[in-house]
Amino acid sequence: MEDNPRFFDLVSDVRAMRRLRPDPVADKLLFKVLNAGVQAPSGMNSQPWSFLVLRQPDDKQWFAARYKAAIESRFGNFKVDDDDTSAMARQGRALLYQANHMQEYPLLLIVCGLRDWPFKVPEAERVGPAPPNYGAVYPCVQNILLGCRAVGLGAALTTMHQVFEDELVEHFEIPDEYGVVVTIPIGYPVGRFGPVQRRPAQEVTWFDRWGNT
Ligand SMILES: Cc1cc2nc3c(=O)[nH]c(=O)nc-3n(C[C@H](O)[C@H](O)[C@H](O)COP(=O)(O)O)c2cc1C
């Protein structure tokens, strides 16, 4: 597999890779990817991210069971016809595969963000814990996804942990000042990368006034 494909090829090739092999991922490679993540910009260079990596079978099993239950609670016990080749059906099959095999994947990366009130919320209105600094953590997450692709690892951004976040932070002893932003299963892919299907920028870009092409 080609290492470090060129940037414009790479960005159009980073699909959500939901079918992963159980083969282990070397720590050195993981840190190469995470160090790509932490090159991301953040407000005042605050670097509000932290990573929790689940590798132990019991921990992955704990997470996978709740993830699967969360998918079922959100989407029901859905099935997809084998002969349905639509994009929706292919994504549905991949989601099911991921939910059924998550515990076998070598790494479950939990990306946390330091809690921080957005400027637009006045101090007097700040009740309860602040949300994690999503805006600052997502560029880091995207770098991680690109970094995985660059070294031949598959990864998929997931957010279903939100359904069981309270349990998650308690079980893995994530401190109160952090919130969980995304969970990314990482491993060597079963299938091939990209290409992604996206609307061209020309269709979503206006000049000078909204609607002006
Ligand atoms: C904010 C956000 C939340 C997402 N949540 C999930 C998720 O919970 N589970 C999942 O499998 N994929 C999730 N994804 C991945 C998207 O479903 C995926 O990127 C999109 O459908 C396009 O598919 P592609 O990247 O394979 O082209 C999420 C992506 C984003 C940006």
The ligand as an SDF file (V2000), in Angstrom:
LIG
                    3D

 31 33  0  0  0  0  0  0  0  0999 V2000
  -20.0220   14.7900   13.2550 C   0  0  0  0  0  0  0  0  0  0  0  0
  -19.9590   13.4130   12.6350 C   0  0  0  0  0  0  0  0  0  0  0  0
  -20.5500   12.3400   13.2810 C   0  0  0  0  0  0  0  0  0  0  0  0
  -20.4740   11.0500   12.7550 C   0  0  0  0  0  0  0  0  0  0  0  0
  -20.9780   10.0010   13.4680 N   0  0  0  0  0  0  0  0  0  0  0  0
  -20.7930    8.7520   13.0000 C   0  0  0  0  0  0  0  0  0  0  0  0
  -21.2130    7.6200   13.7760 C   0  0  0  0  0  0  0  0  0  0  0  0
  -21.7040    7.7580   14.8970 O   0  0  0  0  0  0  0  0  0  0  0  0
  -21.0130    6.3790   13.2830 N   0  0  0  0  0  0  0  0  0  0  0  0
  -20.4020    6.1900   12.0750 C   0  0  0  0  0  0  0  0  0  0  0  0
  -20.2130    5.0360   11.6800 O   0  0  0  0  0  0  0  0  0  0  0  0
  -20.0130    7.2270   11.2960 N   0  0  0  0  0  0  0  0  0  0  0  0
  -20.1890    8.4940   11.7390 C   0  0  0  0  0  0  0  0  0  0  0  0
  -19.7220    9.5610   11.0070 N   0  0  0  0  0  0  0  0  0  0  0  0
  -19.1370    9.3170    9.6700 C   0  0  0  0  0  0  0  0  0  0  0  0
  -20.1070    9.7090    8.5700 C   0  0  0  0  0  0  0  0  0  0  0  0
  -21.2720    8.8900    8.6140 O   0  0  0  0  0  0  0  0  0  0  0  0
  -19.4330    9.5860    7.2030 C   0  0  0  0  0  0  0  0  0  0  0  0
  -18.2710   10.3810    7.1790 O   0  0  0  0  0  0  0  0  0  0  0  0
  -20.3630   10.0440    6.0880 C   0  0  0  0  0  0  0  0  0  0  0  0
  -21.5040    9.2400    6.0130 O   0  0  0  0  0  0  0  0  0  0  0  0
  -19.6860   10.0130    4.7350 C   0  0  0  0  0  0  0  0  0  0  0  0
  -19.1990    8.7300    4.4870 O   0  0  0  0  0  0  0  0  0  0  0  0
  -17.7510    8.5250    3.8960 P   0  0  0  0  0  0  0  0  0  0  0  0
  -16.8380    9.3100    4.7960 O   0  0  0  0  0  0  0  0  0  0  0  0
  -17.5060    7.0510    3.9660 O   0  0  0  0  0  0  0  0  0  0  0  0
  -17.7610    9.0410    2.5150 O   0  0  0  0  0  0  0  0  0  0  0  0
  -19.8060   10.8400   11.5120 C   0  0  0  0  0  0  0  0  0  0  0  0
  -19.2010   11.9290   10.8650 C   0  0  0  0  0  0  0  0  0  0  0  0
  -19.2590   13.2040   11.4150 C   0  0  0  0  0  0  0  0  0  0  0  0
  -18.5200   14.3400   10.7180 C   0  0  0  0  0  0  0  0  0  0  0  0
  1  2  1  0
  2  3  1  0
  2 30  2  0
  3  4  2  0
  4  5  1  0
  4 28  1  0
  5  6  2  0
  6  7  1  0
  6 13  1  0
  7  8  2  0
  7  9  1  0
  9 10  1  0
 10 11  2  0
 10 12  1  0
 12 13  2  0
 13 14  1  0
 14 15  1  0
 14 28  1  0
 15 16  1  0
 16 17  1  0
 16 18  1  0
 18 19  1  0
 18 20  1  0
 20 21  1  0
 20 22  1  0
 22 23  1  0
 23 24  1  0
 24 25  2  0
 24 26  1  0
 24 27  1  0
 28 29  2  0
 29 30  1  0
 30 31  1  0
M  END
$$$$
